[in-house]
Amino acid sequence: MDAPRVDPRTAAARALDEVVRHGRSLSTVLPQWQAQVPTKDRALLQALCYGVCRWYPRLDALLGTLLQKKLKAKDTDVRCLMLLGLYQLIYMRVPDHAAVSATVAVTGKLKKPWAKGLVNAVLRNAQRKQDELQQALDADPVSHWAHPEWLTSRLQTAYPQQWQQILDANNQHPPMCLRVNHAKVARGDYQHQLAQRGIDATATPFSEDGLMLAEAVDVESLPGFAAGYASVQDSAAQLAANLLAAEAGDYVLDACAAPGGKTAHVLERQPGLVGMVALDVDANRLIRVSETLQRLQLNADVRIGDAATPDQWWSGQPFDRIMLDAPCSATGVIRRHPDIKLLRRDGDIDALVALQGQILKALWPLLKPGGMLLYVTCSVLPQENVNQLARFCAAQADASELPIEAQWGIKQSIGRQILPGQNGMDGFYYARLKKDNDTVQA
């Protein structure tokens, strides 16, 4: 006999409790709860969780004005339930009475019947005073922009002309982009196959393998998905393979490779590699890499290892190309991962910058003279990007920039920066470094 299914609002309250109280990522938590709700409700569960995280700074401020006293930490699930109710009232096309009654009903399923009256009162109050409360929220920068103050401040400093544009883009729903497998089908042919299924798609302007869908669809509805005809990948991330410019006979390292999209794209574009090492420190995330490669019928040497300590995993054979998709703040992909607003802290940035520097320094000796390292982040913070590369090049005598000539992004003193939403893309930074050949002394 099948276990009873969980309703989507109860699952959403519990999933958000894990994010808010325990600091777990939504991408880790959500699949576990999606497996427990009816298939027809999975899209609603995702919309609720992503929506609350996207507007969390604003919703949390609103809830603070409606509660007379703070709830105990053990009742964070009730707090998350009220945030869900507020999100439905303000941002979803759910009739107010249905949003309130369905949310109040969850208190019993959370085994906290004492909260029924509280949740009902808070939501009814929000419903009655919505216009007044919204005006008050707009007077506060954190709730107005729905971003933590530390991040808004950093963006204002780094991008005095564009910071509002970045914040607005972060609050939008991202488009669904596909990467067509160049080795199996031409982009135009696949676009035609999509059209035959009623799926509208347009070619991306800068990735020659990319298609942007007019509306998101389930991957199972994509023609040939199981056979590896296409993958889901933002068009900014798709730029990596061409920038790496791997040639037949090259030995390539993809450091910090999980979940494997860039690894796979390099292999799709250049099947003549002598070898590809896909490295990641997280064994669980490497499972995703292996699954991706298996679906696409591609082969790589998948290794667990810390990129900052090559002695533990490197065979001693130098690489012609290294792609370092460095651990970063992910501030360029907030629209795709809105829980970053809750999970990332200002104090994280210095630690990430230090780690990136360690990895760069550790991997550089593994690159052949004349070889090229592609540095990638999904961050928009200069500390992790252009400043990081400028510092490395100043300290590394045999490192020089290989300039990126392109129409996308913003040219930096080293590399190029894409801001969220530019040409429909996520926020990414790319820079290419060439390892100068050893000079012979006369």
C-alpha positions as semicolon CSV with decimal commas, in nm:
position;residue;x (nm);y (nm);z (nm)
1;M;0,000;0,000;0,000
2;D;0,139;0,341;-0,099
3;A;0,231;0,585;0,176
4;P;-0,011;0,879;0,209
5;R;0,089;1,179;-0,003
6;V;0,184;1,513;0,154
7;D;-0,009;1,819;0,039
8;P;0,209;2,085;-0,132
9;R;0,168;2,362;0,129
10;T;0,266;2,132;0,414
11;A;0,567;2,013;0,214
12;A;0,658;2,373;0,132
13;A;0,644;2,480;0,498
14;R;0,869;2,190;0,599
15;A;1,111;2,245;0,311
16;L;1,143;2,615;0,390
17;D;1,196;2,533;0,758
18;E;1,502;2,332;0,654
19;V;1,633;2,627;0,453
20;V;1,557;2,902;0,708
21;R;1,638;2,722;1,031
22;H;1,903;2,471;0,923
23;G;2,068;2,656;0,634
24;R;2,017;2,381;0,378
25;S;1,998;2,473;0,011
26;L;1,666;2,455;-0,169
27;S;1,822;2,243;-0,445
28;T;1,907;1,982;-0,180
29;V;1,582;1,997;0,015
30;L;1,320;2,034;-0,257
31;P;1,368;1,702;-0,443
32;Q;1,314;1,512;-0,117
33;W;0,976;1,681;-0,065
34;Q;0,873;1,667;-0,430
35;A;0,898;1,289;-0,406
36;Q;0,635;1,297;-0,128
37;V;0,367;1,508;-0,298
38;P;0,136;1,401;-0,582
39;T;0,292;1,452;-0,924
40;K;0,028;1,709;-1,017
41;D;0,129;1,925;-0,717
42;R;0,505;1,930;-0,771
43;A;0,503;2,246;-0,981
44;L;0,300;2,425;-0,710
45;L;0,542;2,309;-0,440
46;Q;0,837;2,443;-0,638
47;A;0,661;2,772;-0,712
48;L;0,580;2,823;-0,343
49;C;0,933;2,749;-0,219
50;Y;1,112;2,950;-0,485
51;G;0,867;3,237;-0,452
52;V;0,907;3,270;-0,076
53;C;1,286;3,262;-0,109
54;R;1,280;3,515;-0,393
55;W;1,079;3,764;-0,187
56;Y;1,197;3,652;0,158
57;P;1,351;3,984;0,273
58;R;1,024;4,163;0,190
59;L;0,790;3,892;0,321
60;D;0,990;3,856;0,643
61;A;0,976;4,230;0,703
62;L;0,601;4,224;0,642
63;L;0,554;3,935;0,883
64;G;0,756;4,124;1,144
65;T;0,504;4,409;1,136
66;L;0,212;4,167;1,172
67;L;0,344;3,957;1,463
68;Q;0,321;4,097;1,814
69;K;0,608;3,881;1,934
70;K;0,872;3,663;1,772
71;L;0,817;3,290;1,748
72;K;1,052;3,042;1,909
73;A;1,312;2,870;1,690
74;K;1,126;2,538;1,723
75;D;0,826;2,704;1,554
76;T;1,013;2,819;1,244
77;D;0,784;2,589;1,044
78;V;0,487;2,800;1,155
79;R;0,675;3,115;1,059
80;C;0,749;2,967;0,718
81;L;0,382;2,873;0,683
82;M;0,281;3,235;0,739
83;L;0,539;3,348;0,482
84;L;0,379;3,103;0,240
85;G;0,038;3,252;0,310
86;L;0,165;3,605;0,255
87;Y;0,334;3,503;-0,068
88;Q;0,010;3,356;-0,201
89;L;-0,189;3,667;-0,106
90;I;0,053;3,909;-0,269
91;Y;0,220;3,730;-0,559
92;M;0,004;3,436;-0,669
93;R;-0,326;3,415;-0,851
94;V;-0,484;3,225;-0,565
95;P;-0,817;3,369;-0,442
96;D;-0,759;3,533;-0,104
97;H;-1,008;3,315;0,081
98;A;-0,852;2,998;-0,063
99;A;-0,499;3,114;0,020
100;V;-0,597;3,184;0,382
101;S;-0,804;2,872;0,443
102;A;-0,558;2,633;0,276
103;T;-0,266;2,783;0,471
104;V;-0,449;2,776;0,806
105;A;-0,538;2,411;0,749
106;V;-0,168;2,319;0,741
107;T;-0,126;2,403;1,111
108;G;-0,292;2,072;1,198
109;K;-0,070;1,881;0,958
110;L;0,234;2,039;1,124
111;K;0,085;1,912;1,453
112;K;0,064;2,266;1,586
113;P;-0,310;2,330;1,621
114;W;-0,236;2,615;1,866
115;A;-0,112;2,819;1,569
116;K;-0,442;2,803;1,378
117;G;-0,581;3,126;1,526
118;L;-0,246;3,306;1,494
119;V;-0,197;3,216;1,126
120;N;-0,557;3,309;1,046
121;A;-0,529;3,646;1,225
122;V;-0,198;3,737;1,059
123;L;-0,318;3,656;0,709
124;R;-0,657;3,826;0,755
125;N;-0,479;4,136;0,885
126;A;-0,241;4,134;0,588
127;Q;-0,537;4,098;0,355
128;R;-0,720;4,398;0,505
129;K;-0,418;4,630;0,526
130;Q;-0,226;4,518;0,217
131;D;-0,196;4,858;0,044
132;E;-0,092;5,037;0,363
133;L;0,160;4,769;0,454
134;Q;0,311;4,758;0,105
135;Q;0,371;5,134;0,107
136;A;0,552;5,106;0,441
137;L;0,770;4,824;0,307
138;D;0,873;5,031;0,005
139;A;1,021;5,293;0,238
140;D;1,280;5,042;0,363
141;P;1,561;4,953;0,115
142;V;1,593;4,589;0,228
143;S;1,224;4,512;0,184
144;H;1,190;4,737;-0,121
145;W;1,462;4,558;-0,318
146;A;1,407;4,220;-0,146
147;H;1,781;4,175;-0,097
148;P;1,997;4,166;0,217
149;E;2,154;4,502;0,296
150;W;2,513;4,378;0,270
151;L;2,462;4,257;-0,087
152;T;2,283;4,572;-0,201
153;S;2,568;4,778;-0,055
154;R;2,833;4,574;-0,237
155;L;2,646;4,604;-0,566
156;Q;2,601;4,980;-0,526
157;T;2,977;5,015;-0,478
158;A;3,073;4,787;-0,767
159;Y;2,805;4,899;-1,013
160;P;2,692;5,255;-0,933
161;Q;2,506;5,278;-1,266
162;Q;2,365;4,925;-1,284
163;W;2,294;4,807;-0,928
164;Q;1,917;4,864;-0,952
165;Q;1,908;4,675;-1,281
166;I;2,091;4,382;-1,114
167;L;1,852;4,373;-0,818
168;D;1,550;4,386;-1,048
169;A;1,689;4,105;-1,263
170;N;1,756;3,892;-0,954
171;N;1,387;3,913;-0,864
172;Q;1,268;3,788;-1,203
173;H;1,188;3,432;-1,304
174;P;1,479;3,301;-1,516
175;P;1,417;3,162;-1,864
176;M;1,463;2,794;-1,937
177;C;1,757;2,747;-2,175
178;L;1,866;2,435;-2,356
179;R;2,208;2,335;-2,485
180;V;2,165;2,130;-2,800
181;N;2,412;1,843;-2,828
182;H;2,620;1,947;-3,127
183;A;2,744;1,588;-3,166
184;K;2,392;1,449;-3,217
185;V;2,173;1,714;-3,380
186;A;2,203;2,060;-3,533
187;R;2,046;2,343;-3,334
188;G;1,807;2,440;-3,616
189;D;1,689;2,081;-3,657
190;Y;1,626;2,047;-3,284
191;Q;1,441;2,379;-3,280
192;H;1,214;2,234;-3,551
193;Q;1,157;1,920;-3,343
194;L;1,054;2,138;-3,050
195;A;0,814;2,334;-3,269
196;Q;0,650;2,009;-3,381
197;R;0,570;1,945;-3,014
198;G;0,433;2,294;-2,967
199;I;0,740;2,418;-2,776
200;D;0,843;2,768;-2,885
201;A;1,218;2,834;-2,874
202;T;1,454;3,100;-3,007
203;A;1,825;3,070;-3,076
204;T;2,048;3,239;-2,819
205;P;2,262;3,518;-2,965
206;F;2,601;3,422;-2,820
207;S;2,596;3,046;-2,763
208;E;2,582;2,862;-3,093
209;D;2,427;2,559;-2,921
210;G;2,167;2,745;-2,713
211;L;1,789;2,768;-2,738
212;M;1,576;2,979;-2,504
213;L;1,225;2,847;-2,442
214;A;0,928;3,083;-2,433
215;E;0,794;2,884;-2,137
216;A;0,952;2,626;-1,909
217;V;0,859;2,263;-1,973
218;D;0,926;1,930;-1,807
219;V;1,247;1,782;-1,947
220;E;1,063;1,458;-2,021
221;S;0,862;1,646;-2,285
222;L;1,181;1,743;-2,473
223;P;1,245;1,535;-2,786
224;G;1,536;1,296;-2,742
225;F;1,622;1,418;-2,393
226;A;1,687;1,067;-2,255
227;A;1,903;0,996;-2,559
228;G;2,117;1,303;-2,496
229;Y;1,992;1,539;-2,766
230;A;1,977;1,835;-2,529
231;S;2,056;1,951;-2,175
232;V;1,924;2,229;-1,957
233;Q;2,191;2,497;-1,918
234;D;2,183;2,875;-1,907
235;S;2,330;3,038;-2,217
236;A;2,594;3,222;-2,010
237;A;2,728;2,889;-1,881
238;Q;2,732;2,762;-2,240
239;L;3,002;3,015;-2,332
240;A;3,263;2,819;-2,135
241;A;3,326;2,541;-2,387
242;N;3,409;2,773;-2,677
243;L;3,620;2,998;-2,456
244;L;3,821;2,698;-2,339
245;A;3,893;2,625;-2,709
246;A;4,008;2,269;-2,647
247;E;4,173;2,107;-2,949
248;A;4,198;1,747;-3,062
249;G;4,471;1,571;-2,866
250;D;4,440;1,802;-2,564
251;Y;4,441;1,675;-2,208
252;V;4,184;1,880;-2,013
253;L;4,098;1,935;-1,648
254;D;3,757;2,059;-1,539
255;A;3,819;2,157;-1,178
256;C;3,511;2,188;-0,953
257;A;3,318;2,008;-1,227
258;A;2,985;1,923;-1,061
259;P;2,711;1,901;-1,178
260;G;2,892;1,836;-1,506
261;G;2,723;2,059;-1,763
262;K;3,041;2,234;-1,873
263;T;3,236;1,907;-1,874
264;A;2,979;1,755;-2,106
265;H;2,971;2,059;-2,335
266;V;3,348;2,051;-2,383
267;L;3,327;1,683;-2,475
268;E;3,034;1,744;-2,712
269;R;3,224;2,020;-2,891
270;Q;3,561;1,841;-2,901
271;P;3,536;1,459;-2,916
272;G;3,906;1,431;-3,003
273;L;4,046;1,501;-2,656
274;V;4,313;1,264;-2,535
275;G;4,152;1,283;-2,192
276;M;3,917;1,484;-1,969
277;V;3,945;1,483;-1,590
278;A;3,626;1,594;-1,414
279;L;3,724;1,680;-1,058
280;D;3,510;1,772;-0,759
281;V;3,557;1,760;-0,384
282;D;3,197;1,647;-0,320
283;A;3,139;1,275;-0,382
284;N;2,760;1,316;-0,386
285;R;2,776;1,592;-0,649
286;L;3,009;1,374;-0,859
287;I;2,723;1,127;-0,891
288;R;2,540;1,398;-1,088
289;V;2,844;1,435;-1,315
290;S;2,848;1,061;-1,387
291;E;2,474;1,056;-1,453
292;T;2,503;1,351;-1,690
293;L;2,786;1,189;-1,885
294;Q;2,601;0,858;-1,901
295;R;2,284;1,017;-2,044
296;L;2,490;1,198;-2,307
297;Q;2,702;0,889;-2,385
298;L;3,024;1,072;-2,300
299;N;3,334;0,957;-2,116
300;A;3,554;1,138;-1,865
301;D;3,786;1,047;-1,582
302;V;3,562;1,144;-1,288
303;R;3,774;1,196;-0,976
304;I;3,700;1,304;-0,623
305;G;3,957;1,550;-0,498
306;D;4,021;1,897;-0,364
307;A;4,142;2,130;-0,639
308;A;4,349;2,317;-0,379
309;T;4,555;2,004;-0,297
310;P;4,651;1,840;-0,630
311;D;4,906;1,606;-0,471
312;Q;4,615;1,392;-0,351
313;W;4,470;1,324;-0,699
314;W;4,700;1,447;-0,980
315;S;4,880;1,181;-1,183
316;G;5,166;1,414;-1,277
317;Q;5,062;1,451;-1,642
318;P;5,031;1,826;-1,719
319;F;4,714;1,964;-1,877
320;D;4,681;2,158;-2,204
321;R;4,365;2,327;-2,081
322;I;4,225;2,384;-1,733
323;M;3,876;2,510;-1,665
324;L;3,838;2,640;-1,311
325;D;3,470;2,693;-1,234
326;A;3,568;2,839;-0,899
327;P;3,364;2,813;-0,578
328;C;3,195;3,151;-0,545
329;S;2,916;3,353;-0,388
330;A;2,678;3,264;-0,676
331;T;2,553;3,624;-0,669
332;G;2,506;3,610;-1,047
333;V;2,247;3,331;-1,033
334;I;2,016;3,453;-0,756
335;R;1,720;3,458;-0,993
336;R;1,779;3,085;-1,048
337;H;1,870;3,008;-0,684
338;P;1,683;3,266;-0,473
339;D;1,768;3,089;-0,147
340;I;2,113;3,252;-0,184
341;K;1,947;3,559;-0,032
342;L;1,894;3,360;0,288
343;L;2,204;3,144;0,292
344;R;2,487;3,372;0,185
345;R;2,649;3,609;0,438
346;D;2,875;3,910;0,391
347;G;3,148;3,732;0,587
348;D;3,148;3,448;0,332
349;I;3,303;3,662;0,061
350;D;3,653;3,700;0,208
351;A;3,669;3,325;0,273
352;L;3,564;3,248;-0,084
353;V;3,819;3,492;-0,225
354;A;4,092;3,325;-0,020
355;L;3,983;2,978;-0,140
356;Q;3,976;3,088;-0,505
357;G;4,328;3,224;-0,469
358;Q;4,449;2,899;-0,316
359;I;4,299;2,693;-0,598
360;L;4,442;2,918;-0,869
361;K;4,788;2,895;-0,714
362;A;4,760;2,517;-0,673
363;L;4,638;2,444;-1,026
364;W;4,874;2,673;-1,218
365;P;5,175;2,435;-1,194
366;L;4,957;2,161;-1,350
367;L;4,923;2,360;-1,673
368;K;5,167;2,305;-1,959
369;P;5,374;2,602;-2,079
370;G;5,172;2,753;-2,360
371;G;4,853;2,612;-2,210
372;M;4,544;2,808;-2,110
373;L;4,338;2,832;-1,793
374;L;3,977;2,949;-1,815
375;Y;3,857;3,108;-1,489
376;V;3,481;3,106;-1,440
377;T;3,246;3,221;-1,167
378;C;2,871;3,277;-1,145
379;S;2,941;3,583;-0,928
380;V;2,906;3,954;-1,001
381;L;3,136;4,067;-0,721
382;P;3,470;4,214;-0,843
383;Q;3,652;4,073;-0,540
384;E;3,594;3,722;-0,675
385;N;3,648;3,811;-1,038
386;V;3,858;4,086;-1,193
387;N;4,033;4,175;-0,864
388;Q;4,116;3,809;-0,805
389;L;4,269;3,769;-1,151
390;A;4,459;4,098;-1,135
391;R;4,617;3,993;-0,806
392;F;4,708;3,649;-0,942
393;C;4,867;3,785;-1,261
394;A;5,067;4,040;-1,063
395;A;5,212;3,761;-0,849
396;Q;5,258;3,500;-1,123
397;A;5,529;3,604;-1,367
398;D;5,440;3,345;-1,632
399;A;5,066;3,429;-1,637
400;S;4,926;3,669;-1,894
401;E;4,574;3,746;-2,006
402;L;4,443;3,599;-2,328
403;P;4,182;3,868;-2,404
404;I;3,822;3,772;-2,480
405;E;3,692;3,961;-2,781
406;A;3,314;3,936;-2,766
407;Q;2,988;4,127;-2,795
408;W;2,851;3,992;-2,467
409;G;2,913;4,120;-2,118
410;I;3,120;4,415;-1,996
411;K;3,493;4,431;-2,065
412;Q;3,700;4,440;-1,746
413;S;4,070;4,514;-1,703
414;I;4,097;4,133;-1,714
415;G;3,814;3,921;-1,852
416;R;3,448;4,000;-1,915
417;Q;3,155;4,030;-1,673
418;I;2,797;3,939;-1,762
419;L;2,531;4,095;-1,537
420;P;2,211;3,905;-1,454
421;G;1,950;3,948;-1,724
422;Q;2,184;4,083;-1,993
423;N;2,067;3,921;-2,318
424;G;1,861;3,686;-2,103
425;M;2,174;3,538;-1,941
426;D;2,272;3,465;-1,583
427;G;2,550;3,667;-1,422
428;F;2,888;3,512;-1,510
429;Y;3,251;3,618;-1,518
430;Y;3,507;3,474;-1,761
431;A;3,881;3,529;-1,793
432;R;4,148;3,339;-1,987
433;L;4,507;3,314;-1,871
434;K;4,791;3,185;-2,085
435;K;5,094;3,021;-1,930
436;D;5,394;3,175;-2,100
437;N;5,654;2,939;-2,245
438;D;5,972;2,903;-2,043
439;T;6,233;3,149;-2,164
440;V;6,578;3,017;-2,249
441;Q;6,865;3,210;-2,097
442;A;7,139;3,317;-2,342
